[in-house]
Amino acid sequence: MHPQPLEFGMTAECGLTDNISWWDSDAEATIVLSQPDTDRELWNEFLRGAVESYRRHGVERAIDVAAVRDGADTAMFWATLDSTGRVIGGLRAKGPLLSADDSHATVEWAGQPGLAAVRKMIDDRVPFGVLEMKTAWTTDDRDKARVISTALARTPFHAMTLMDIQFCMATSAPHILERWRTSGAVVAPIAATPYPDERYRTKMMWYDRRTFANHAASDQIPKILREMKTVSAQAGAHVAARAASQ
């Protein structure tokens, strides 16, 4: 038996004047959702951590910090903070995409047989709203990284709630995809691409907020729904406070 597609009615203004945060007891960390212009210092800390993490793994060519530093194409980002306030992981949402040309996936599949399928999957979904999750990283502490990755796998639903869109997509190596699939991501039937180099077989995955419960792990679903309510409530409070001050 499969659960019915879920309907979401909350639409919040995405222009955050303050960040949204909550404690994640599994990761034993605070998750902060914000935007580059709202939290410039936190944004810079997130990028610094991403660059260091990618460099340690020898894939620094996969992140062009100069191109993303101003945050112009970043709808929102997430930073995971330990008990000392140090950023130990995070990711960002790029978009909304207007066409496949806006997606970094077209760069990753350039010259590969799957490029046409990648473009079609994106373009077919653009009318319903598409964000691209990018620049994901975590601490190198293996045990800590596992629980942080599981928490970050729920972040697409925060973005889809705030922006009232249906889809999020991401690309990653298979061992990362397995972690993200716990929250309902579906791996696209497109041949992998050797990106950022021949050591990797990068695949594309999709989140659909209407049908994710058909694919997510049972323990992730209540956490997703709880966090969506938290995000909606805090965003709504920000909007109300802003309106009252005008």
Secondary structure, DSSP 8 states (H G I E B T S, - for coil): ----------------SS-EEEEETTTTEEEEEE-TTT-HHHHHHHHHHHHHHHHHTT-GGG--HHHHTT-TTEEEEEEEE-TTS-EEEEEEEE---SSGGG-THHHHTTTSTTHHHHHHHHHHHGGG-EEEEEEEEE-S-HHHHHHHHHHHTTHHHHHHHHHT-SEEEEEE-HHHHHHHGGGT-EE-SS--B--SSTT--BEEEEEETTTGGGTS-TTHHHHHHHHHHHHHHHHHHHHHHHHHH-
